[in-house]
Amino acid sequence: MYHVLTHILAYFTLRRFQCLLTCIICIVLGHFGEITRNNGSKSILDDFPVVKFEGEKLVKMLPLSLIFVGMITFNNLCLQYVEVSFCKYSPLCCIYNVLLSYYTHKPL
């Protein structure tokens, strides 16, 4: 039982680090985007908005974020029990998930 808990905690630690790093990158790119917009120069950084943290929205997004991290964590845990041939196609699931989410939730 201890061995399984160690693996689960390791995956959660890895996912937390990845989420934290993604947030930092988005914040930095948002500030650089604001600088380029203020200077009037055209850049790819113009597409990144400034990140604003609003407590009410953070509380509403927390359950969804926890479910997403849990989904990715347990997906990785399950992959250690399948054959290698299946692992070639499993990364496509994330791509299909993003595309399906975009098409079903895109703004009208």
N, C-alpha and C positions, 0 to 999 in steps of 0.2 A: 504494500500500500504506500509506503514511504517513497518508493521509486516512482510510482505514478504521480504522486503529489509534487515531487521534485520536477518532473517533466512539465507538468501543468504550470507550475510557478515560473519555470524558465521561459515557457512560451508567452505567458502574460507579461513578464519582464521585457522580453524582446518586442512584443507588440506595443507596450507603453513607450519604449524608447523610440520606435518607429513613428508612433503618433506624435510624440513630443518633437521629434526632429522635423516632421512634416509641418507642424504648427509654427516652429521657428522659421523654417524656410518661407512659409506663406507670409509671415509677419515681415520678414526682411524684404522679400520681393514687393510687398505692398508699400513699404516705405520708399524703396527705390522707385517704384512706379509713381508715387506721389511727387517725388523730386523731379522725375522726368516730365510729368504733366505740368508742374509749376514752371519749369524752364521752357516749356513750349516745344520741346524736341519730340520727335516721333521715335518710339522705341517699342520693342516687344513687351517691355515692362509696363506699358500703359494698360495692359489687360488685367493687371493684378490690382484689386482694390485694397484700400487701407483696412486692416483688420480692426474691428471694434468689438470689444467684449461687453455684452449686455447680460446682466445676471439672469433676467427672466428667460431669455432665449437659451442661455447655457443650461438652465435647469430643465427646460423642455427638451433639449437635445441630448441630455445625459443618458436616458434609457436607450435611445437609439444607438448612441456611441458604444455603450456597454454591450448591447446585443451584437453589434458589428465586430467588436474586438473578440467577443466570445465565439462568434461564428468562424472567424479566421483562425483563432487559436485551436478550436476543436477540429476544424478542417485539417490543420497541420498535424494534430495528434492522430487523426484517423489515417492520414497518408502513410504513416509508418507501418500500418498493418495491411496494405494492399501491395499488389505486385508492381514491379518497375514499369511494365508496359502501360499500366493505367496512369502512372504518374506523368507520362508524356502528355496526356490530354487534360489532366486536371487544371493546369494553369489557364486553359481556355475558359474554364468556368467563370473566372473573375472578369474576363473580357466580356463574355455573354451577359454576366450580371450587370456590368456597367452599361452596356448597350441597351439591355431591356429596361433598366431603370431610367435611362435617358428618354427612351421612346414612350414609356408609360407616364413619366412625370414631367415631361418638357413643358415649358410655359406656353400658354395658348396665344 
